[in-house]
Amino acid sequence: MPPGFGGFPAVLLIGWVALGGAGVLYARMRGIPNWAALPVLAAFLLAYPFYLVPAFPSLRERLAGSTLPGYLVASAVLPYLACCMGAVEFQWTGLARLVAVALAFALWYRIFPAMAVFDIAFLALIPSVLLGKYFNTIYVPLYPPLKDVIVLGHIALIEVVVMVLLLERRVPEAGYGFVPNRKEWRIGALHFLYFVPIGLPLALALKATHLVPPAPFWKIAGTFFGFFWVGALSEEFFFRGVLQQWIEEWTLSRTAALAITSALFGLVHIGFGGMFPNWRWVLVGAVLGWFCGRARNQAGSIRAGMVTHTLVVTAWRAFFA
């Protein structure tokens, strides 16, 4: 993906076509009526350009300063309003909650100084919102099978936090972007292979997972690209691009930063699979975090960690449960 403003219209158009086609196909496969499917599709098409912007530095920089809070509020609110055209119940309290969470992040570093205690609190606010199911009472579907529409809230949260960290806190980009280069693919794939003989036996020994019949190819491909561009991108940026870098600066030790960040990455999986506490996945997640962090250190970019992370998740969802 071109990093400058020049490539943005082309990427936007391609993405809109792909999202539109995928949305129509998904709605037909699941038998979702048009009155419910079309507002959700419109919401995703609205959310997409906001999600792209952080990866285009020249365009992103135009939003720095006084424009940013209003822009971030719009990025959270507009997809919700689109959903409210028939797929989601409109609530003034829901709208207010979206504005509040966007402003809480947008104004954080205008209220608090860039110090370790406030940096940690800022990052801790992210899992608090997600684990507290903040968006569940906002995105209330009028058609029950659309319960997963709350992912729009999660996408907005990712975009808002990334923009604040890059434009307000001025953290290094750390390779934030959607397409790895050849070196990043190679290092990421190698660290996936390094993880397998350690992480797989550990997961099986702990009975954290078990073999199942292989998933169909289309599902494997969808898992890879969907997770790569959303889950892996956001988690690798927050953990390896921001937190690991901060801990390295605070401890003056790259090894300590890698170990601490990996342990914290494992701990966020403590409720994984609906179990709490799920110490099995905490251990597996910590091991995965180590290899993702090591890939990031070796490549100098989170995109290598994204490759490792995505290959592990895709293999798991393809052959294990």
Secondary structure, DSSP 4 states (H G I P E B T S, - for coil): --SSGGGHHHHHHHHHHHHHHHHHHHHHHHT--HHHHHHHHHHHHHHHHHHHGGG-HHHHHTT-TTHHHHHHHHHHHHHHHHHTTTTB---HHHHHHHHHHHHHHHTHHHHS-S-HHHHHHHHHHHHHHHHTTGGGGTS-BSSGGGGGGGHHHHHHHHHHHHHHHHHTS----TT-SS---HHHHHHHHHHHHHHHHHHHHHHHHTTS--B-PPPPHHHHHHHHHHIIIIIIHHHHIIIIIIIHHHHHHHHT-HHHHHHHHHHHHHHTTTTGGG-SS-HHHHHHHHHHHHHHHHHHHHHTSHHHHHHHHHHHHHHHHHHB-
